[in-house]
Amino acid sequence: MNSKTWRAIGLGVPILTILLLLGIFKSIFGVDVNTNLFNTSVTPGIVLGLANVVVVIGVGKHYI
């Protein structure tokens, strides 16, 4: 992946996580950290947590 893609992911994921944790997503979309997505056990917190792990690994590989 090129640097623009990593920059977009590296900025977007933490911003989405902050919005979710501050409750802004709940006021706009009705999605909370514990919201059950599509009647599965997957929650937005799990999805963004895994995305943050990918960002950390990507930053570690490319910049450290």
C-alpha positions as CSV (number, residue, x, y, z in Angstrom):
1,M,0.0,0.0,0.0
2,N,1.3,3.5,-0.8
3,S,1.9,6.2,1.7
4,K,-1.3,8.1,1.0
5,T,-3.3,5.0,2.0
6,W,-1.4,4.5,5.2
7,R,-1.8,8.2,6.0
8,A,-5.6,7.9,5.5
9,I,-5.9,4.8,7.6
10,G,-3.5,6.2,10.2
11,L,-5.6,9.3,10.6
12,G,-9.0,7.9,10.0
13,V,-9.0,5.0,12.5
14,P,-8.0,7.0,15.6
15,I,-10.5,9.8,14.7
16,L,-13.3,7.3,14.3
17,T,-12.3,5.7,17.6
18,I,-12.4,9.0,19.4
19,L,-15.8,9.9,17.9
20,L,-17.1,6.5,19.0
21,L,-15.8,6.8,22.5
22,L,-17.0,10.4,23.0
23,G,-20.5,9.4,22.0
24,I,-20.7,11.4,18.9
25,F,-21.5,8.3,16.8
26,K,-24.4,7.6,19.1
27,S,-25.9,11.0,18.6
28,I,-25.6,10.9,14.8
29,F,-26.0,7.2,13.9
30,G,-27.3,5.6,17.0
31,V,-24.3,3.3,17.3
32,D,-22.7,2.8,20.7
33,V,-19.6,0.8,21.7
34,N,-21.7,-2.2,22.6
35,T,-24.1,-2.1,19.7
36,N,-24.6,-5.5,18.2
37,L,-23.9,-5.2,14.4
38,F,-26.0,-7.3,12.1
39,N,-27.2,-9.7,14.9
40,T,-23.7,-11.0,15.4
41,S,-21.4,-10.7,18.4
42,V,-19.3,-8.1,16.5
43,T,-19.4,-4.6,18.0
44,P,-17.9,-1.3,16.7
45,G,-15.5,-1.4,19.6
46,I,-14.1,-4.8,18.3
47,V,-13.9,-3.6,14.7
48,L,-12.1,-0.3,15.6
49,G,-9.9,-2.1,18.1
50,L,-8.6,-4.5,15.4
51,A,-8.2,-1.5,13.0
52,N,-6.1,0.2,15.7
53,V,-3.9,-2.9,15.9
54,V,-3.4,-2.8,12.2
55,V,-2.4,0.8,12.3
56,V,0.1,0.2,15.1
57,I,1.6,-2.7,13.2
58,G,1.8,-0.7,10.0
59,V,3.4,2.3,11.7
60,G,5.8,0.0,13.4
61,K,6.9,-1.7,10.2
62,H,7.2,1.4,8.1
63,Y,8.5,4.1,10.5
64,I,10.3,2.3,13.3
